[in-house]
Amino acid sequence: MDRPSSSSPLPSLGLPTVAVVGLGTMGAGIAEVMARAGHEVIGIDTSDAAARGAVTALDRSTARAVERGRITEAERSDTLARFRTFPDLQAAAEADLVIEVVNEQFEAKQAVFEALDLIVKPDAIIATGTNALSVTRLASHTSRPDRVLGLHFFAPAPAMKLVEVVSTVLTSPEATASVTALVRALGKEPVPVGDRPGFIADGLLFGYLNQAAAMYESKYATREDIDAAMRLGCGLPMGPLALLDLIGIDTAQTVLEAMYEASHDRLHAPAPILGQLAAAGLSGRKSGRGFYTYQAPGSETVVADALTPDTAAAAGAAGRDVRSVGVAGSGTMATGIAEVFAKAGYDVVLAARSQEKADQAVARLAKSLDRSVAKGRLTQEQRDAAVARVTPAGSYDAFGDVDLAVEAVAEDLAVKQALFTALDEVCKPGAVLATTTSSLPVIAIARATARPRDVIGMHFFNPAPAMKLVEVVRTVLTGDDVHATVREVCAKVRKHAVDCGDRAGFIVNALLFPYLNNAVKMVQENYATVADIDTAMKLGGGYPMGPFELLDVVGLDVSLAIEQVLHREFRDPGLAPSPLLEHLVSAGCLGRKTGRGFREYARR
């Protein structure tokens, strides 16, 4: 991360001395950032162990920086000398900026603010590191509400670039400007936000985490499958349940309670399992157990427990033999799925509505494999062999001998039902029929055949050759051997299969699209800009794309359709699509494909 030289003067900021109250993990991280940027840092904590831990952390991090050639030994010595620790708040008397990072409990923070108000200089700024409590309420317990704001760093503070700068209706523009300039000088990205629970990043993140906890609690999917689905399907650095364990389940419950109190949105009402785990002291990594079990309190190493899947026992029924695969469709998804099977050694029939469309799809498949050869991922011989395994067909009659038929046509229930009726007549007895639907009820598709036990969902993600995830969707009628067959096939084509029940959105879309919808609501309510929200989620949440970047890529019409399906299925008012999204779709602003969505794009 780019930082100013540790010896650089900072007179223009007017905040040379910074006090950090609370030297837990976050406080120690903030103290390190400040000291390494050239500030005199006063660390305050009543716990000697916490104070020693903060000093040790700075000692170790600066030693690593010297080893890597980022700073000199002299600069390291200067940095260490700038950090002093004290057990009493009186040490903050000469600070220009005080950052409070004590426990996320209003009474504890209130006590600190009331004491600081009597201690610090009249022109000092007092900031809270809260991510859930009201900054305005805290400010009201001082005689200087115009000098109070929120300064929300993200863990680990030395590495994470985002800092949310929270202004209340009473915060002076000068105080906000001074702190914003400071954040930039630290090499961080300041994002301005108003005072509401969760601000931008946590406001979106915790609703998603809460839904994941509720999904697990309902036994819809295992903890491992939920986490794998969101990592592999969305490119997230961690799954939601593992992230809850890292954040602290008790902390998550506190944040959600504050969010629900403000929004009264059921999506923010803490899932009961969060309260149960917190009450039992199972707060995640810090306690050694939460959704997962860890090697020791504070360890990041997950160990097996009673809930860890037994792969041998999970194998269950034997699958059917699959040697040939039929892929129905000629679009991007169908072509990508055919490529996946062909590269894995299966004979593939790619059938479309006409021979011309099928030939064109195979030609696109060949070009995709050419790119893999150019990038060194395939040899020319492997490419030629894969193309040779694919037979284009202009009729589904060509599926007569396939062992597995995979449908990848338009996301329209009537279209898919008509196709499965045709496949039922064409495919041999014992063939497995799979739909790639992402939002439609698989059972409604299965009932279009006389063999619903042979029908299953097999939801690939786009682009199919690159994305590792497949959601395997069983209906109440799907046979055990059919499920086993698809799991075995996924393993052979090197995809990670997760099991889902047959309900709207499965795992990924059921968790992803309410998050996207809530981001749109933030813009609709004028709480934050499209750019700031995207920045917050990329830098604060580690997301590969911001929500509006993703919406424009997926297509606003596709996104709206999925959100409508989720709303119809679960009947939750919080899932109702944002009117802003509906208006953009009505106006034909569908994202990149039309040149305009939440942003404008150059037309190709």
C-alpha positions in Angstrom: 0.0 0.0 0.0 1.3 3.5 -0.9 2.0 5.6 2.2 3.7 8.9 2.8 7.3 8.6 4.0 7.4 8.0 7.8 9.5 11.2 8.1 7.2 13.4 6.0 5.9 16.5 7.9 2.1 17.0 8.0 1.7 20.6 9.1 -1.0 21.3 6.5 -3.4 18.9 8.0 -3.4 20.6 11.4 -3.8 17.2 13.1 -0.3 16.2 13.9 -1.1 14.4 17.2 -3.6 11.6 17.2 -4.9 9.7 20.2 -6.5 6.3 19.8 -8.8 5.1 22.6 -9.1 1.3 22.7 -6.1 -0.8 21.5 -7.9 -4.0 20.4 -7.3 -5.3 16.9 -8.8 -2.3 15.2 -7.4 0.3 17.5 -3.9 -1.1 17.3 -4.2 -1.2 13.5 -5.3 2.5 13.3 -2.4 3.5 15.7 0.0 1.7 13.4 -1.3 3.5 10.3 -1.0 6.9 12.0 2.4 6.3 13.4 3.8 5.0 10.1 2.4 8.1 8.4 4.3 10.5 10.6 1.9 11.3 13.4 2.6 11.4 17.1 0.3 8.7 18.4 -1.1 8.4 21.9 -2.5 4.9 22.5 -4.9 4.6 25.4 -6.3 1.4 27.0 -7.0 0.4 30.5 -5.7 -3.1 29.7 -1.9 -3.5 30.0 -2.1 -6.6 27.7 -3.9 -4.6 25.0 -1.3 -1.8 25.2 1.6 -4.3 25.0 -0.1 -6.1 22.1 -0.4 -2.8 20.1 3.3 -2.0 20.7 4.3 -5.5 19.7 2.2 -5.4 16.5 3.9 -2.1 15.5 7.3 -3.5 16.3 6.7 -6.6 14.1 5.1 -4.8 11.2 7.9 -2.2 11.0 10.5 -5.0 11.3 8.9 -6.7 8.3 8.9 -3.3 6.4 12.7 -3.0 7.0 13.3 -6.6 5.8 11.3 -5.9 2.6 13.2 -2.6 2.0 10.1 -0.4 2.4 11.6 1.7 5.2 15.1 2.2 6.7 16.1 1.1 10.2 16.2 4.8 11.2 12.7 5.4 9.9 11.6 2.3 11.9 13.1 3.7 15.1 11.4 7.1 14.5 8.0 5.3 14.0 8.3 3.3 17.2 9.3 6.4 19.1 6.2 8.2 17.9 3.9 5.6 19.5 3.3 5.9 23.3 0.7 4.1 25.4 -1.1 5.2 28.5 -3.8 3.7 30.8 -5.8 6.9 31.3 -7.9 9.2 29.1 -6.1 12.2 30.5 -3.3 11.4 28.1 -5.5 12.7 25.2 -5.3 16.2 26.5 -2.9 17.4 23.8 -4.3 15.4 20.9 -5.6 17.2 17.8 -7.7 14.2 16.8 -9.0 11.5 19.1 -10.3 8.3 17.6 -12.5 6.1 19.9 -12.5 2.4 19.1 -13.8 0.8 22.3 -16.5 -2.0 22.5 -19.5 -1.6 20.2 -21.8 -0.7 23.1 -23.4 2.7 23.3 -23.0 3.2 27.0 -19.3 2.4 26.9 -18.7 4.9 24.0 -20.9 7.5 25.7 -18.8 7.4 28.8 -15.6 7.8 26.8 -17.1 10.8 24.9 -18.3 12.5 28.0 -14.9 12.1 29.6 -13.0 13.3 26.5 -15.2 16.3 26.2 -13.8 17.6 29.6 -10.2 16.6 28.7 -9.3 17.5 25.1 -8.4 20.9 23.6 -11.4 23.1 22.5 -10.4 22.8 18.8 -9.7 19.0 18.9 -11.8 16.7 16.8 -13.4 13.6 18.4 -14.1 10.7 16.1 -15.8 7.4 16.7 -14.9 4.2 15.0 -18.5 2.8 15.3 -20.1 1.0 12.4 -23.5 0.6 13.9 -24.3 3.2 16.6 -25.5 6.7 16.1 -22.7 9.2 15.7 -25.3 12.0 16.3 -26.3 10.6 19.7 -22.7 10.3 20.7 -22.1 13.9 19.6 -25.0 15.1 21.7 -23.2 13.9 24.8 -20.5 16.5 24.3 -20.4 20.3 24.3 -18.8 20.3 20.8 -21.1 18.3 18.4 -19.7 20.3 15.5 -16.3 18.7 16.2 -17.6 15.1 16.3 -17.8 12.7 13.4 -17.4 9.1 12.5 -14.2 7.6 11.1 -14.8 4.0 10.1 -11.7 2.0 9.2 -11.9 -1.5 8.0 -10.0 -4.5 9.3 -7.1 -5.0 9.0 -6.6 -1.2 9.1 -3.0 -1.2 7.7 -4.1 -3.1 4.6 -7.6 -1.9 3.8 -7.9 1.2 1.7 -11.4 2.3 2.6 -12.3 4.8 5.3 -15.9 6.0 5.7 -16.0 9.6 6.9 -19.3 10.0 8.7 -20.7 13.6 9.1 -23.8 14.3 11.2 -26.2 17.2 10.7 -24.1 19.0 13.3 -20.6 18.3 12.1 -18.8 21.4 10.8 -17.6 21.3 7.2 -14.2 22.3 8.4 -13.9 19.3 10.7 -15.0 17.0 7.9 -12.6 18.5 5.5 -9.7 18.2 7.9 -10.3 14.6 8.6 -10.9 13.8 4.9 -7.6 15.4 4.0 -5.9 13.3 6.8 -7.4 10.1 5.4 -6.1 10.9 1.9 -2.6 11.6 3.3 -2.6 8.2 4.9 -2.9 6.7 1.4 -6.5 5.7 2.1 -9.7 6.3 0.1 -12.2 8.5 2.0 -15.9 8.0 1.2 -18.3 10.6 2.7 -21.4 9.1 4.3 -24.3 10.3 6.4 -25.1 9.0 9.9 -27.1 5.8 9.7 -26.4 2.3 11.0 -23.9 0.4 8.9 -23.1 3.4 6.6 -22.5 2.1 3.1 -20.3 -1.0 3.2 -21.6 -2.6 6.4 -25.1 -1.4 5.6 -25.0 -3.6 2.5 -22.7 -6.3 3.8 -24.6 -7.2 7.0 -28.0 -7.6 5.4 -26.3 -10.2 3.1 -24.5 -11.9 6.0 -27.8 -12.1 7.9 -29.6 -13.7 5.0 -26.8 -16.3 4.7 -27.1 -17.1 8.4 -30.9 -17.5 8.0 -30.4 -19.7 5.0 -28.0 -22.0 7.0 -30.4 -22.0 10.0 -33.3 -23.2 7.8 -31.1 -26.1 6.7 -31.5 -25.1 3.1 -27.8 -25.7 2.4 -24.7 -26.6 4.5 -22.3 -24.0 5.8 -19.6 -25.3 3.4 -21.9 -25.1 0.4 -23.1 -21.6 1.2 -19.6 -20.3 1.6 -18.3 -22.1 -1.5 -21.2 -20.9 -3.6 -20.5 -17.2 -2.8 -16.7 -17.5 -3.2 -16.8 -19.4 -6.5 -20.1 -17.9 -7.9 -19.3 -14.3 -7.0 -15.5 -14.2 -6.7 -15.7 -13.1 -3.0 -12.6 -13.5 -0.9 -14.6 -15.3 1.9 -17.9 -17.0 2.3 -20.5 -15.2 4.4 -20.5 -17.6 7.3 -16.7 -17.7 7.5 -16.8 -13.9 7.4 -19.3 -13.7 10.3 -16.9 -15.8 12.3 -14.1 -13.4 11.5 -16.1 -10.3 12.3 -17.5 -11.8 15.5 -21.1 -13.1 15.7 -21.8 -10.9 18.7 -20.6 -7.9 16.8 -22.8 -8.8 13.8 -25.8 -9.2 16.0 -25.2 -5.7 17.5 -24.8 -4.1 14.1 -28.0 -5.8 12.8 -30.0 -4.8 15.8 -29.0 -1.2 15.2 -29.9 -1.5 11.5 -33.2 -3.1 12.2 -34.1 -0.4 14.8 -33.5 2.2 12.1 -35.0 0.4 9.0 -37.6 -2.0 10.4 -36.7 -4.1 7.4 -37.1 -7.8 8.1 -33.9 -8.5 6.1 -32.0 -6.7 9.0 -33.8 -8.5 11.8 -30.9 -10.7 13.2 -31.4 -14.4 12.3 -32.2 -16.2 15.6 -29.1 -18.4 15.2 -26.9 -15.3 15.6 -28.4 -14.6 19.0 -28.2 -18.2 20.0 -24.5 -18.5 19.1 -23.6 -15.2 20.8 -25.5 -16.2 24.0 -23.6 -19.4 24.1 -20.3 -17.6 23.8 -19.7 -19.0 20.3 -18.7 -15.7 18.7 -16.5 -17.0 15.9 -12.7 -17.1 15.6 -12.0 -15.1 18.7 -13.7 -17.7 20.8 -12.5 -20.7 18.8 -16.0 -21.6 17.6 -18.9 -20.0 15.7 -20.4 -21.4 12.5 -17.1 -23.3 12.2 -14.7 -24.8 14.8 -11.2 -23.4 15.0 -7.9 -24.9 16.2 -7.8 -22.4 19.1 -9.4 -19.1 20.1 -8.0 -16.5 17.7 -6.8 -19.1 15.2 -7.8 -19.0 11.5 -7.4 -22.7 11.1 -10.7 -24.6 10.7 -10.8 -28.1 12.2 -13.3 -30.8 11.6 -16.3 -31.0 13.9 -19.6 -32.9 14.2 -21.0 -30.8 11.3 -18.2 -31.4 8.8 -19.5 -33.4 5.9 -18.4 -37.0 5.6 -17.5 -37.3 2.0 -17.7 -41.1 2.0 -21.1 -41.1 3.7 -22.3 -38.3 1.4 -21.6 -40.4 -1.7 -24.9 -42.3 -1.2 -26.4 -43.9 -4.2 -24.4 -44.8 -7.3 -24.7 -42.6 -10.3 -25.6 -43.6 -13.8 -23.0 -44.0 -16.5 -22.5 -40.9 -18.6 -20.5 -41.0 -21.8 -22.3 -38.6 -24.1 -23.9 -35.2 -23.4 -26.5 -33.2 -25.3 -26.5 -29.4 -24.9 -29.6 -27.6 -26.0 -29.1 -24.0 -27.1 -26.8 -21.8 -29.2 -26.1 -18.8 -26.9 -23.1 -18.0 -24.8 -24.1 -20.2 -21.9 -24.9 -23.3 -24.1 -21.6 -22.8 -26.0 -19.6 -22.5 -22.8 -21.2 -25.6 -21.3 -20.5 -27.6 -24.4 -16.9 -26.5 -24.2 -16.7 -27.6 -20.6 -17.9 -31.1 -21.4 -15.8 -31.5 -24.6 -12.6 -30.5 -22.8 -13.3 -33.1 -20.1 -13.5 -35.8 -22.7 -17.3 -36.2 -23.3 -18.8 -36.7 -26.7 -21.1 -33.7 -27.1 -24.1 -33.0 -29.3 -24.8 -29.3 -29.5 -28.4 -28.8 -30.8 -30.0 -25.5 -31.8 -33.2 -24.4 -33.5 -31.4 -24.7 -36.9 -28.3 -26.3 -38.3 -26.9 -22.9 -39.1 -27.2 -21.7 -35.5 -25.6 -24.9 -34.2 -22.7 -24.6 -36.7 -22.2 -21.0 -35.5 -22.2 -22.0 -31.9 -19.5 -24.7 -32.6 -17.5 -22.1 -34.5 -17.6 -19.8 -31.4 -16.6 -22.8 -29.2 -13.6 -23.4 -31.5 -12.5 -19.7 -31.2 -12.8 -19.9 -27.4 -10.5 -22.9 -27.4 -8.1 -21.1 -29.8 -7.8 -18.4 -27.2 -7.0 -21.0 -24.5 -4.2 -22.3 -26.8 -2.8 -18.8 -27.3 -2.7 -18.3 -23.5 -1.0 -21.7 -23.0 -3.9 -23.3 -21.2 -4.4 -26.0 -23.9 -2.2 -27.6 -26.4 -3.2 -27.5 -30.1 -3.8 -31.3 -29.9 -6.1 -30.9 -26.9 -8.0 -28.1 -28.7 -8.4 -30.2 -31.9 -9.6 -33.2 -29.9 -12.2 -31.2 -28.0 -13.6 -29.6 -31.2 -13.8 -33.1 -32.8 -15.9 -34.3 -29.9 -18.7 -31.7 -30.6 -21.3 -32.5 -33.2 -23.6 -29.6 -34.2 -27.3 -30.5 -34.8 -30.3 -28.6 -36.1 -32.8 -30.8 -34.3 -33.2 -32.2 -30.8 -33.8 -35.6 -32.4 -30.0 -35.9 -32.3 -30.3 -36.4 -28.5 -31.6 -39.9 -28.9 -28.5 -41.6 -27.5 -27.2 -39.1 -25.0 -26.8 -40.0 -21.4 -27.2 -36.5 -20.1 -29.2 -33.7 -21.8 -28.5 -30.1 -20.5 -30.9 -27.3 -21.4 -29.5 -23.8 -21.8 -32.2 -21.9 -23.7 -34.0 -18.6 -22.8 -35.0 -18.0 -19.2 -38.7 -18.4 -19.9 -40.8 -21.1 -18.2 -43.0 -21.8 -21.2 -40.0 -22.2 -23.5 -38.2 -24.5 -21.1 -41.3 -26.6 -20.5 -41.9 -27.0 -24.2 -38.2 -28.1 -24.7 -38.4 -30.7 -21.9 -41.6 -32.1 -23.3 -39.6 -32.6 -26.6 -36.6 -34.1 -24.7 -38.9 -36.5 -22.9 -40.0 -37.9 -26.3 -36.5 -38.0 -27.8 -34.1 -39.0 -25.1 -33.7 -42.7 -24.2 -35.0 -44.2 -20.9 -32.5 -43.5 -18.1 -31.1 -40.3 -19.6 -30.7 -37.5 -17.1 -32.4 -34.3 -18.1 -30.9 -31.1 -16.6 -32.0 -27.5 -16.7 -29.6 -24.6 -16.2 -32.3 -22.2 -15.0 -31.1 -19.6 -12.4 -34.5 -18.6 -11.1 -37.4 -20.7 -12.4 -38.8 -23.7 -10.4 -37.2 -26.9 -11.5 -40.2 -28.9 -10.5 -42.4 -27.0 -12.9 -40.0 -27.9 -15.7 -39.8 -31.5 -14.6 -43.6 -31.9 -14.6 -43.5 -31.2 -18.3 -42.1 -34.7 -18.7 -43.4 -38.2 -17.9 -40.1 -38.8 -15.9 -39.8 -36.0 -13.3 -37.4 -38.2 -11.2 -34.9 -38.0 -14.0 -34.9 -34.1 -14.0 -32.5 -32.0 -12.0 -31.2 -28.4 -12.0 -27.6 -27.9 -13.0 -26.9 -24.2 -12.8 -23.6 -23.2 -14.4 -22.3 -19.7 -14.0 -21.2 -17.4 -16.8 -18.6 -17.8 -18.4 -19.0 -21.5 -17.9 -15.5 -22.5 -18.9 -14.0 -20.2 -16.3 -16.4 -20.3 -13.4 -15.9 -23.2 -11.0 -19.3 -23.4 -9.4 -22.4 -25.5 -10.3 -25.5 -25.4 -8.2 -27.1 -28.8 -8.2 -30.8 -28.4 -7.6 -32.9 -31.3 -6.5 -36.7 -31.3 -6.6 -38.9 -33.3 -4.3 -39.1 -35.9 -7.1 -35.5 -36.1 -8.2 -34.0 -39.6 -7.9 -31.0 -40.2 -5.6 -29.2 -41.8 -8.5 -29.8 -38.8 -10.7 -28.4 -36.5 -8.0 -25.4 -38.8 -7.6 -24.9 -38.8 -11.4 -24.7 -35.0 -11.7 -22.4 -34.7 -8.7 -20.1 -37.3 -10.3 -20.2 -35.4 -13.7 -19.4 -32.1 -12.0 -16.3 -33.7 -10.4 -15.2 -35.1 -13.8 -15.5 -31.7 -15.5 -13.6 -30.1 -12.6 -16.5 -28.0 -11.2 -17.4 -27.5 -7.6 -20.9 -28.7 -7.0 -23.1 -27.4 -4.2 -26.5 -28.8 -3.3 -29.6 -26.7 -3.3 -33.3 -27.2 -2.8 -35.7 -26.1 -5.5 -36.6 -22.6 -4.5 -36.1 -19.2 -6.1 -32.5 -18.0 -6.5 -31.0 -21.2 -5.1 -27.9 -20.0 -3.0 -26.1 -17.4 -5.0 -28.9 -15.3 -6.5 -31.0 -15.5 -3.3 -28.1 -13.9 -1.5 -26.7 -11.7 -4.2 -29.7 -9.9 -5.7 -31.2 -8.6 -2.4 -27.8 -7.0 -1.8 -27.8 -5.4 -5.2 -31.4 -4.2 -4.7 -30.4 -2.6 -1.4 -27.6 -0.8 -3.1 -30.1 0.6 -5.6 -32.3 1.8 -2.7 -29.3 3.6 -1.2 -29.0 5.7 -4.4 -32.7 6.1 -4.7 -32.8 7.5 -1.2 -29.9 9.9 -2.0 -27.8 8.4 0.8 -24.7 7.8 -1.4 -23.6 8.0 -5.0 -23.2 5.1 -7.4 -19.4 5.7 -7.5 -19.1 5.9 -3.7 -21.1 2.7 -3.2 -19.0 0.8 -5.8 -15.8 2.1 -4.2 -17.0 1.2 -0.7 -17.8 -2.4 -1.6 -14.6 -3.0 -3.6 -12.3 -1.5 -1.0 -14.2 -2.2 2.2 -15.7 -5.6 1.3 -13.1 -7.0 -1.1 -15.7 -7.4 -3.8 -14.3 -7.9 -7.3 -16.9 -5.5 -8.7 -19.1 -2.8 -7.1 -22.9 -3.5 -7.1 -23.6 -1.1 -9.9 -20.8 -2.3 -12.1 -22.2 -5.8 -11.6 -25.8 -4.7 -12.3 -24.7 -3.1 -15.6 -22.8 -6.2 -16.6 -25.6 -8.7 -15.7 -28.3 -6.4 -17.3 -30.8 -4.4 -15.4 -33.7 -6.3 -17.1 -32.2 -9.7 -16.0 -31.6 -8.4 -12.5 -35.1 -7.0 -12.2 -36.6 -10.3 -13.4 -34.6 -12.2 -10.7 -35.6 -9.8 -8.0 -39.3 -10.1 -9.0 -39.1 -13.9 -8.8 -37.5 -13.7 -5.3 -40.2 -11.2 -4.2 -43.0 -13.5 -5.5 -41.5 -16.6 -3.8 -40.7 -15.2 -0.4 -43.4 -12.4 -0.2 -41.0 -10.3 1.9 -41.5 -6.5 1.5 -37.8 -6.0 1.8 -37.3 -8.0 -1.4 -39.5 -5.8 -3.5 -37.5 -4.4 -6.5 -36.4 -0.8 -6.1 -38.6 1.6 -8.1 -35.4 3.2 -9.5 -34.4 -0.2 -11.0 -37.9 -0.6 -12.5 -37.8 2.9 -14.0 -34.5 2.4 -15.6 -35.6 -0.9 -17.2 -38.8 0.8 -18.4 -36.7 3.5 -20.0 -34.6 0.9 -21.9 -31.5 1.6 -19.8 -30.4 -2.0 -19.4 -26.7 -1.6 -18.7 -23.7 -2.2 -20.9 -25.6 -4.0 -23.6 -27.7 -0.8 -24.3 -24.9 1.7 -23.6 -26.6 3.0 -20.5 -27.6 1.7 -17.1 -26.4 3.2 -13.8 -23.5 4.5 -15.9 -23.1 5.4 -19.6 -20.9 3.3 -21.9 -19.4 3.9 -25.4 -21.6 2.0 -27.9 -19.7 -0.6 -29.9 
